[in-house]
Amino acid sequence: MALVVPLELVGVRVEVPANTPMVLLREQDDRHRLLPIYIGSPEASAIHYALEGVVPPRPLTHDLMLAAITELGAEITKVVVTEIRDRTYYSEIHMATSGDETILSARPSDAIALAVRAGVPIFASDELIDEVGQDPPVEVEDEAAEIIDEFKDFIENVSPEDFE
């Protein structure tokens, strides 16, 4: 099994000027390298809602998936962002099922949205962090708060037409 490093979900933000949402993960130990991953607007909203504890009146896609996994007797134990190929990130959802481990391949955005809802840790492969991890700027703590504020502004100004 490949070595993994624990990550902290810093938040989601919108990159300017491209207006592209991204999720920002940070290595918990060692150098606190950053792992930014561009994601879709619906996934960014799903992660943000879960971080904020927003409970919709009816289950959203990731809420439904977590409910189905649980109802089928499985439990998500962790999420691992495993690699990048041709500028596309890959991840795995690890689940405990009847004493066995089941691993599903998933987009990192979906895996992270489920991890936040299930309250499970997020990891990255050691090789991935070594390959694409970015050393944080000195003001990274201030930036984390700014990231969340920027995404809140994005959520307040997003419209259904943005998803067409």
PyRosetta script that sets phi, psi and omega in degrees:
from pyrosetta import init, pose_from_sequence

init()
pose = pose_from_sequence("MALVVPLELVGVRVEVPANTPMVLLREQDDRHRLLPIYIGSPEASAIHYALEGVVPPRPLTHDLMLAAITELGAEITKVVVTEIRDRTYYSEIHMATSGDETILSARPSDAIALAVRAGVPIFASDELIDEVGQDPPVEVEDEAAEIIDEFKDFIENVSPEDFE")
pose.set_psi(1, 137.6)
pose.set_omega(1, -178.8)
pose.set_phi(2, -71.2)
pose.set_psi(2, 150.3)
pose.set_omega(2, 176.4)
pose.set_phi(3, -71.2)
pose.set_psi(3, 142.3)
pose.set_omega(3, 178.3)
pose.set_phi(4, -126.5)
pose.set_psi(4, 154.1)
pose.set_omega(4, 177.6)
pose.set_phi(5, -119.2)
pose.set_psi(5, 139.7)
pose.set_omega(5, 179.7)
pose.set_phi(6, -71.6)
pose.set_psi(6, 142.2)
pose.set_omega(6, 179.1)
pose.set_phi(7, -119.6)
pose.set_psi(7, 154.0)
pose.set_omega(7, 173.3)
pose.set_phi(8, -111.6)
pose.set_psi(8, 134.6)
pose.set_omega(8, 175.8)
pose.set_phi(9, -82.2)
pose.set_psi(9, 107.6)
pose.set_omega(9, -179.3)
pose.set_phi(10, -73.1)
pose.set_psi(10, -41.0)
pose.set_omega(10, 179.0)
pose.set_phi(11, 153.5)
pose.set_psi(11, -168.4)
pose.set_omega(11, 176.5)
pose.set_phi(12, -119.7)
pose.set_psi(12, 150.7)
pose.set_omega(12, -179.5)
pose.set_phi(13, -149.6)
pose.set_psi(13, 169.5)
pose.set_omega(13, 176.7)
pose.set_phi(14, -112.8)
pose.set_psi(14, 123.5)
pose.set_omega(14, 178.7)
pose.set_phi(15, -78.3)
pose.set_psi(15, 128.9)
pose.set_omega(15, 178.4)
pose.set_phi(16, -103.3)
pose.set_psi(16, 141.2)
pose.set_omega(16, 9.9)
pose.set_phi(17, -92.8)
pose.set_psi(17, -3.3)
pose.set_omega(17, -174.9)
pose.set_phi(18, -69.9)
pose.set_psi(18, -14.9)
pose.set_omega(18, -178.9)
pose.set_phi(19, 57.8)
pose.set_psi(19, 39.9)
pose.set_omega(19, -177.7)
pose.set_phi(20, -105.9)
pose.set_psi(20, 124.7)
pose.set_omega(20, 178.4)
pose.set_phi(21, -69.9)
pose.set_psi(21, 149.1)
pose.set_omega(21, 175.8)
pose.set_phi(22, -145.8)
pose.set_psi(22, 153.4)
pose.set_omega(22, 173.3)
pose.set_phi(23, -104.0)
pose.set_psi(23, 139.7)
pose.set_omega(23, -178.4)
pose.set_phi(24, -116.5)
pose.set_psi(24, 119.2)
pose.set_omega(24, 178.0)
pose.set_phi(25, -110.7)
pose.set_psi(25, 148.9)
pose.set_omega(25, -179.7)
pose.set_phi(26, -131.4)
pose.set_psi(26, 134.3)
pose.set_omega(26, 174.9)
pose.set_phi(27, -59.0)
pose.set_psi(27, 128.7)
pose.set_omega(27, -177.6)
pose.set_phi(28, -76.0)
pose.set_psi(28, -32.7)
pose.set_omega(28, -177.1)
pose.set_phi(29, -111.4)
pose.set_psi(29, -178.2)
pose.set_omega(29, 171.8)
pose.set_phi(30, 61.7)
pose.set_psi(30, -120.4)
pose.set_omega(30, -171.0)
pose.set_phi(31, -92.9)
pose.set_psi(31, -1.2)
pose.set_omega(31, -178.6)
pose.set_phi(32, 57.9)
pose.set_psi(32, 39.4)
pose.set_omega(32, 179.3)
pose.set_phi(33, -63.4)
pose.set_psi(33, 150.2)
pose.set_omega(33, -178.3)
pose.set_phi(34, -99.7)
pose.set_psi(34, 146.5)
pose.set_omega(34, 176.6)
pose.set_phi(35, -128.0)
pose.set_psi(35, 93.4)
pose.set_omega(35, 177.3)
pose.set_phi(36, -86.3)
pose.set_psi(36, 134.1)
pose.set_omega(36, 179.5)
pose.set_phi(37, -130.1)
pose.set_psi(37, 122.0)
pose.set_omega(37, 177.4)
pose.set_phi(38, -72.0)
pose.set_psi(38, 136.4)
pose.set_omega(38, -177.4)
pose.set_phi(39, -137.2)
pose.set_psi(39, 172.4)
pose.set_omega(39, 177.6)
pose.set_phi(40, -79.0)
pose.set_psi(40, 159.2)
pose.set_omega(40, 179.0)
pose.set_phi(41, -60.8)
pose.set_psi(41, -42.7)
pose.set_omega(41, 179.4)
pose.set_phi(42, -62.8)
pose.set_psi(42, -38.5)
pose.set_omega(42, 179.1)
pose.set_phi(43, -68.8)
pose.set_psi(43, -38.4)
pose.set_omega(43, 176.9)
pose.set_phi(44, -61.3)
pose.set_psi(44, -43.3)
pose.set_omega(44, 177.8)
pose.set_phi(45, -62.7)
pose.set_psi(45, -42.5)
pose.set_omega(45, -179.3)
pose.set_phi(46, -62.0)
pose.set_psi(46, -42.1)
pose.set_omega(46, 179.0)
pose.set_phi(47, -67.6)
pose.set_psi(47, -44.8)
pose.set_omega(47, -179.6)
pose.set_phi(48, -60.6)
pose.set_psi(48, -46.4)
pose.set_omega(48, 179.8)
pose.set_phi(49, -58.5)
pose.set_psi(49, -43.2)
pose.set_omega(49, -179.7)
pose.set_phi(50, -65.7)
pose.set_psi(50, -40.6)
pose.set_omega(50, 178.3)
pose.set_phi(51, -63.4)
pose.set_psi(51, -35.0)
pose.set_omega(51, -178.4)
pose.set_phi(52, -84.7)
pose.set_psi(52, -6.7)
pose.set_omega(52, -179.8)
pose.set_phi(53, 75.7)
pose.set_psi(53, 20.8)
pose.set_omega(53, 179.3)
pose.set_phi(54, -70.7)
pose.set_psi(54, 126.4)
pose.set_omega(54, 178.2)
pose.set_phi(55, -110.2)
pose.set_psi(55, 111.5)
pose.set_omega(55, -178.8)
pose.set_phi(56, -73.5)
pose.set_psi(56, 157.3)
pose.set_omega(56, 179.7)
pose.set_phi(57, -64.2)
pose.set_psi(57, -29.3)
pose.set_omega(57, 175.7)
pose.set_phi(58, -128.6)
pose.set_psi(58, 149.0)
pose.set_omega(58, -176.6)
pose.set_phi(59, -62.1)
pose.set_psi(59, 133.7)
pose.set_omega(59, 171.1)
pose.set_phi(60, -82.1)
pose.set_psi(60, 174.7)
pose.set_omega(60, -173.2)
pose.set_phi(61, -52.3)
pose.set_psi(61, -49.1)
pose.set_omega(61, -177.2)
pose.set_phi(62, -71.1)
pose.set_psi(62, -32.8)
pose.set_omega(62, 175.2)
pose.set_phi(63, -64.2)
pose.set_psi(63, -43.3)
pose.set_omega(63, 179.3)
pose.set_phi(64, -63.3)
pose.set_psi(64, -44.0)
pose.set_omega(64, 180.0)
pose.set_phi(65, -62.8)
pose.set_psi(65, -43.4)
pose.set_omega(65, 178.6)
pose.set_phi(66, -63.2)
pose.set_psi(66, -41.0)
pose.set_omega(66, 178.2)
pose.set_phi(67, -62.9)
pose.set_psi(67, -41.0)
pose.set_omega(67, 179.5)
pose.set_phi(68, -65.5)
pose.set_psi(68, -43.4)
pose.set_omega(68, 178.8)
pose.set_phi(69, -59.3)
pose.set_psi(69, -46.4)
pose.set_omega(69, -179.7)
pose.set_phi(70, -64.5)
pose.set_psi(70, -45.4)
pose.set_omega(70, -179.0)
pose.set_phi(71, -61.7)
pose.set_psi(71, -30.7)
pose.set_omega(71, 179.5)
pose.set_phi(72, -84.5)
pose.set_psi(72, 5.7)
pose.set_omega(72, 174.0)
pose.set_phi(73, 87.3)
pose.set_psi(73, 15.6)
pose.set_omega(73, 178.8)
pose.set_phi(74, -107.1)
pose.set_psi(74, 163.6)
pose.set_omega(74, 178.2)
pose.set_phi(75, -139.5)
pose.set_psi(75, 127.6)
pose.set_omega(75, 175.9)
pose.set_phi(76, -71.7)
pose.set_psi(76, 129.6)
pose.set_omega(76, -178.4)
pose.set_phi(77, -106.8)
pose.set_psi(77, -31.1)
pose.set_omega(77, 178.6)
pose.set_phi(78, -169.3)
pose.set_psi(78, 166.1)
pose.set_omega(78, 175.7)
pose.set_phi(79, -125.7)
pose.set_psi(79, 137.8)
pose.set_omega(79, 179.8)
pose.set_phi(80, -129.3)
pose.set_psi(80, 121.0)
pose.set_omega(80, 171.4)
pose.set_phi(81, -82.2)
pose.set_psi(81, 116.8)
pose.set_omega(81, -166.2)
pose.set_phi(82, -98.2)
pose.set_psi(82, -40.3)
pose.set_omega(82, -173.2)
pose.set_phi(83, -163.5)
pose.set_psi(83, 172.6)
pose.set_omega(83, 172.4)
pose.set_phi(84, -130.1)
pose.set_psi(84, 129.2)
pose.set_omega(84, 176.3)
pose.set_phi(85, -132.4)
pose.set_psi(85, 126.9)
pose.set_omega(85, -179.4)
pose.set_phi(86, 49.8)
pose.set_psi(86, 46.4)
pose.set_omega(86, 177.8)
pose.set_phi(87, 65.1)
pose.set_psi(87, 16.4)
pose.set_omega(87, 176.8)
pose.set_phi(88, -114.6)
pose.set_psi(88, 127.2)
pose.set_omega(88, 178.6)
pose.set_phi(89, -85.7)
pose.set_psi(89, 150.0)
pose.set_omega(89, 178.4)
pose.set_phi(90, -126.2)
pose.set_psi(90, 148.7)
pose.set_omega(90, 177.6)
pose.set_phi(91, -145.8)
pose.set_psi(91, 170.6)
pose.set_omega(91, 179.2)
pose.set_phi(92, -130.4)
pose.set_psi(92, 143.9)
pose.set_omega(92, 172.0)
pose.set_phi(93, -106.4)
pose.set_psi(93, 118.1)
pose.set_omega(93, -179.9)
pose.set_phi(94, -95.8)
pose.set_psi(94, 129.7)
pose.set_omega(94, -178.8)
pose.set_phi(95, -130.3)
pose.set_psi(95, 145.1)
pose.set_omega(95, 172.9)
pose.set_phi(96, -94.7)
pose.set_psi(96, 125.6)
pose.set_omega(96, 179.6)
pose.set_phi(97, -135.8)
pose.set_psi(97, 114.9)
pose.set_omega(97, 176.4)
pose.set_phi(98, 46.5)
pose.set_psi(98, 46.7)
pose.set_omega(98, 178.2)
pose.set_phi(99, 81.8)
pose.set_psi(99, -5.1)
pose.set_omega(99, 178.0)
pose.set_phi(100, -108.0)
pose.set_psi(100, 166.9)
pose.set_omega(100, 173.8)
pose.set_phi(101, -109.2)
pose.set_psi(101, 131.3)
pose.set_omega(101, 175.3)
pose.set_phi(102, -115.3)
pose.set_psi(102, 137.3)
pose.set_omega(102, -179.6)
pose.set_phi(103, -122.5)
pose.set_psi(103, 125.7)
pose.set_omega(103, 177.2)
pose.set_phi(104, -109.7)
pose.set_psi(104, 136.1)
pose.set_omega(104, 172.7)
pose.set_phi(105, -77.0)
pose.set_psi(105, 140.6)
pose.set_omega(105, -177.4)
pose.set_phi(106, -154.1)
pose.set_psi(106, 160.6)
pose.set_omega(106, 170.6)
pose.set_phi(107, -68.5)
pose.set_psi(107, 141.9)
pose.set_omega(107, 179.0)
pose.set_phi(108, -55.3)
pose.set_psi(108, -37.8)
pose.set_omega(108, -178.8)
pose.set_phi(109, -62.1)
pose.set_psi(109, -42.2)
pose.set_omega(109, 178.4)
pose.set_phi(110, -69.3)
pose.set_psi(110, -42.4)
pose.set_omega(110, -179.7)
pose.set_phi(111, -62.6)
pose.set_psi(111, -42.0)
pose.set_omega(111, -179.7)
pose.set_phi(112, -68.2)
pose.set_psi(112, -41.0)
pose.set_omega(112, 177.6)
pose.set_phi(113, -59.8)
pose.set_psi(113, -38.9)
pose.set_omega(113, 177.1)
pose.set_phi(114, -71.2)
pose.set_psi(114, -40.2)
pose.set_omega(114, -179.8)
pose.set_phi(115, -60.5)
pose.set_psi(115, -42.0)
pose.set_omega(115, 179.7)
pose.set_phi(116, -63.5)
pose.set_psi(116, -43.6)
pose.set_omega(116, -179.2)
pose.set_phi(117, -67.3)
pose.set_psi(117, -37.6)
pose.set_omega(117, -177.7)
pose.set_phi(118, -85.1)
pose.set_psi(118, -11.1)
pose.set_omega(118, -179.5)
pose.set_phi(119, 67.9)
pose.set_psi(119, 36.8)
pose.set_omega(119, -178.6)
pose.set_phi(120, -109.5)
pose.set_psi(120, 158.5)
pose.set_omega(120, -177.6)
pose.set_phi(121, -72.6)
pose.set_psi(121, 154.5)
pose.set_omega(121, 176.7)
pose.set_phi(122, -113.4)
pose.set_psi(122, 135.0)
pose.set_omega(122, 179.9)
pose.set_phi(123, -128.7)
pose.set_psi(123, 167.3)
pose.set_omega(123, 169.6)
pose.set_phi(124, -134.2)
pose.set_psi(124, 151.5)
pose.set_omega(124, 175.9)
pose.set_phi(125, -66.5)
pose.set_psi(125, 145.7)
pose.set_omega(125, 178.8)
pose.set_phi(126, -56.7)
pose.set_psi(126, -40.4)
pose.set_omega(126, -179.2)
pose.set_phi(127, -63.4)
pose.set_psi(127, -40.0)
pose.set_omega(127, -179.6)
pose.set_phi(128, -65.0)
pose.set_psi(128, -46.2)
pose.set_omega(128, 179.3)
pose.set_phi(129, -61.3)
pose.set_psi(129, -40.5)
pose.set_omega(129, 177.9)
pose.set_phi(130, -65.2)
pose.set_psi(130, -34.6)
pose.set_omega(130, -176.6)
pose.set_phi(131, -76.7)
pose.set_psi(131, -46.7)
pose.set_omega(131, -171.1)
pose.set_phi(132, -124.5)
pose.set_psi(132, -2.5)
pose.set_omega(132, 179.3)
pose.set_phi(133, -61.8)
pose.set_psi(133, 137.5)
pose.set_omega(133, -177.9)
pose.set_phi(134, -109.2)
pose.set_psi(134, 132.6)
pose.set_omega(134, 176.1)
pose.set_phi(135, -64.8)
pose.set_psi(135, 135.5)
pose.set_omega(135, -176.1)
pose.set_phi(136, -73.1)
pose.set_psi(136, 150.4)
pose.set_omega(136, 172.5)
pose.set_phi(137, -69.6)
pose.set_psi(137, 163.0)
pose.set_omega(137, -177.2)
pose.set_phi(138, -59.8)
pose.set_psi(138, -34.7)
pose.set_omega(138, -175.7)
pose.set_phi(139, -92.7)
pose.set_psi(139, 34.1)
pose.set_omega(139, -173.5)
pose.set_phi(140, -62.5)
pose.set_psi(140, -33.2)
pose.set_omega(140, -179.8)
pose.set_phi(141, -65.6)
pose.set_psi(141, -43.5)
pose.set_omega(141, 176.9)
pose.set_phi(142, -64.7)
pose.set_psi(142, -35.8)
pose.set_omega(142, -178.8)
pose.set_phi(143, -66.1)
pose.set_psi(143, -35.7)
pose.set_omega(143, -179.9)
pose.set_phi(144, -60.1)
pose.set_psi(144, -44.0)
pose.set_omega(144, 178.3)
pose.set_phi(145, -66.6)
pose.set_psi(145, -38.7)
pose.set_omega(145, 179.4)
pose.set_phi(146, -65.3)
pose.set_psi(146, -38.0)
pose.set_omega(146, 178.7)
pose.set_phi(147, -58.9)
pose.set_psi(147, -46.6)
pose.set_omega(147, -178.3)
pose.set_phi(148, -65.4)
pose.set_psi(148, -41.6)
pose.set_omega(148, 178.6)
pose.set_phi(149, -62.9)
pose.set_psi(149, -42.1)
pose.set_omega(149, 178.9)
pose.set_phi(150, -62.4)
pose.set_psi(150, -40.4)
pose.set_omega(150, -178.5)
pose.set_phi(151, -70.6)
pose.set_psi(151, -36.2)
pose.set_omega(151, 176.1)
pose.set_phi(152, -60.1)
pose.set_psi(152, -41.7)
pose.set_omega(152, 176.3)
pose.set_phi(153, -61.1)
pose.set_psi(153, -40.7)
pose.set_omega(153, 178.9)
pose.set_phi(154, -61.4)
pose.set_psi(154, -47.7)
pose.set_omega(154, -178.3)
pose.set_phi(155, -60.7)
pose.set_psi(155, -41.0)
pose.set_omega(155, -178.4)
pose.set_phi(156, -66.9)
pose.set_psi(156, -25.3)
pose.set_omega(156, -175.6)
pose.set_phi(157, -108.0)
pose.set_psi(157, 2.1)
pose.set_omega(157, -178.9)
pose.set_phi(158, -78.7)
pose.set_psi(158, 146.1)
pose.set_omega(158, 178.3)
pose.set_phi(159, -130.3)
pose.set_psi(159, 161.4)
pose.set_omega(159, -179.7)
pose.set_phi(160, -56.4)
pose.set_psi(160, -30.7)
pose.set_omega(160, -179.4)
pose.set_phi(161, -64.9)
pose.set_psi(161, -23.5)
pose.set_omega(161, 179.8)
pose.set_phi(162, -66.6)
pose.set_psi(162, -18.3)
pose.set_omega(162, -177.1)
pose.set_phi(163, -99.1)
pose.set_psi(163, 3.9)
pose.set_omega(163, -179.1)
pose.set_phi(164, -78.1)
pose.dump_pdb("model.pdb")
